[in-house]
């Protein structure tokens, strides 16, 4: 299985979901490699936070250096963060990074920012790269007020460019107060998008959530 983990926005919980899914798949005995083409911000002097978190999950024979090949200090859109560091990112550079992680293992490719966040110097985004790579995707979104619009826009855009969506994962990346909007989000998002909700992940998920997420993604992948 090769799949992208995309999100409606920055900070929505893509890395958290990627790590959980990798752990869940490995618990089922599957080999998993990880890849995030570019990460920016939360700099520790040599790497970005998302890159560090994903490299901590390196396993199954993967070279950690292939997990996140491009990292930049500034917390901003990758094309701007790269330019500030004197780098011109191109689609071909990302193609080469992806080629390094191909193989018989499962592959989880995490996006950067939202679907239309510019990545390359000529402002290509995952909306152009995922169809180019023929990767289906899981969409990570929030339960917070505003999620119906953000999620519907992302789903509509993904479908318009030919990205096959497996379903939604709803995460509470930051604690939120209980409300009718929060409690109704899952049912409304499913009805609005026509996609299954694969998992609803609380702010502090139990460890069983990893296996549940992995089983849900595999079920959908097998059915498509």
N, C-alpha and C positions, 0 to 999 in steps of 0.2 A: 504494500500500500504506500502510495506517495501522495501527500496531501499538504495543502497550505493552510496555515492558521492566520486568518486576516481579522481585522477589527474595524469597528465603526469609528475609532478615534485613537489618539495617543493615550496611554495610561488606562486602557479599558481592561487589561488583564491578559493580553495575548501570550506574553512570556510565561505567566503563571499557568495558563491552560496548556501551553506547549510542554512545559515540564511535567504537569500532571498526566497528560496523555502519554508522554514517553515512559513515565514510571509505570502507568497502568498497562501499557503494551508489553513492557519488559516483564512485568509480573505474570503475564500470560505466556511467557516463554518466547516472545518475538524479539528479533534484533532490531534496534532502532538507532538511526543516525539523525542528527539535528542540523539545521542550517538557517541562519538569518543573514541575508546578504549584507546588511548594514545596520549599525546601531549608533545612536548619538546620545550624549549627555550622561549625567551621573558619573562623571569621570573620576577615577581614582589615581590619576597620574599616568596611566598607560592603557586603560581600557574602559569601555562603557558598561553600565550595570547589566543591561540585557545580555551582552556578550559574556560577561562573567558568569551570570546565572546559567546560561546555556552550556558554557564550557564545563561547569561543575557537573553536568549530566553526561559528559563524554563517556562513551563506552562502546562495546561491541566492535572494537578494532578501529574506531574512527580517530583520525588525527585531530586533536582539539583545535589546531590551527585552521581547519577547514570549516569550523562551525560558524564563525562570524568574521569573515575576512577583512571587512572594512569597518573601522570604528573611529569616531571623532568626538572631541571633547564638548563641543557646543550643543546645548539642548535645543535644537531647531531642526527644521526639515533637512533630510540628508543631503540634498543637492546644495543647500546653502552652507551646512556644517562642513561638507567636503571642500567647497570652494574656499571657505575661510581657512582651511588647513592646506590650501594649495593643490587640491586634488580635483580632477574632472572625472566624475563617475560616468560610466557609459553602460548601456545594456550589454555590450559584449563582455565587459568586466564581470557583470553579474552572471552572464551565461557561463563564463569560464569557472566561476566559483561553484555554480550548481553542477557543472560537469564533474568536479572533483568529488562530489558526494553521491554519485550514482552507484547503484549496485543492487544485490538481491535482498537487501534489508528494507525495512520500512523507512520512509524518509518524511520528516516533518519540517516544513519550510515556513518559518515565521515571517510575517510581514513587518513593515515599519510604518508606524502611524496609521492613518486611515487608508482606504483603498485608493484614493486619488492623491495621496501625499506625494509630491514630486521627489524622485529618487536620483535621477541622472541630471547631468548638466543641461540637457535639452528637455527636462521636466517630464520624462516618462515615469509612470507610476506602476504599481502592481496591477492596475487595470489593463496595462499593456503587457506586462511581463508574464502574468499567469496564463493568458491564452497562448502566448509565445511558447511557454513551457508545458502547455497542456496539463496543468495541475488543477484538480478540483479543490474545493476549499470548505473549511468550517468557518463560520462567522462568529466572532466573539463580540458580545454586546452587553450593555448594562440594563439593570431594571429601573434605573433612575428616571425621573420625569424628563421628557424629551427623547427617550429612547425609541418611541414609535416612529418619529420622523427620521432620526438618524439611521435607524435600522432599515426602514423602508427605502430610503434613498440609496443606501449601500447595496441592498439586494437588487433594486431596480438597475443600478449601474452595472453590477456584476453580471446580471442576466443579459443586459444590452451588449456587453462585449464578449459573451459566450463562456463565462466562468460557471462551471457546474458547482452548485452549492449543496453540501451534504446536509446542513442544518445549522441551528443556532446553539451557542453555548452562552448562557446568561451568567455573568460573574458580578460579584459585589467586591470590586477592587478596593473600595473604601467603604467604611461603615455608613449605612443610611438608616434614617428613622423609618419605622414602619408606617405605611400609608396605603390607601386604596390603590394609588397609582402603582406602587411597588408590588402589591399582592396580585394585581391583575395583569402585570406586564407579560408574564409567560404566555398566558392564554391569548392575549391581544396580539403579541408578536407572531405567534403561530398562525392566527387567523389572518393577520395583515399580510404576511409574507408567503403563506402556504408552505412553510418549512417546518420540519419537526424541531422541537426543543430537545436537543440531545442531552443536556445537563443544565441544572441550575446550581451554581457553585456559591455557597455562602462565603462570608469574609474569612472565616476560619473553618475550612472544610475538613470533615473527617477523612482519614486515610482511605476509607472504602470508596470515596469519590473518584479516586484514580482508576480503579478497576471498572466502576460503573461508567465512567466517561469512555474508557477504552472499548468496553463491550458495545456501547451505543454507537460509537463511530464505526466499529467493525461491522455491526449489523447493517448500517446504512450502506457502507461501502460494498458489502456482499450483495445487497439488493439492487444496486445500480449497474 
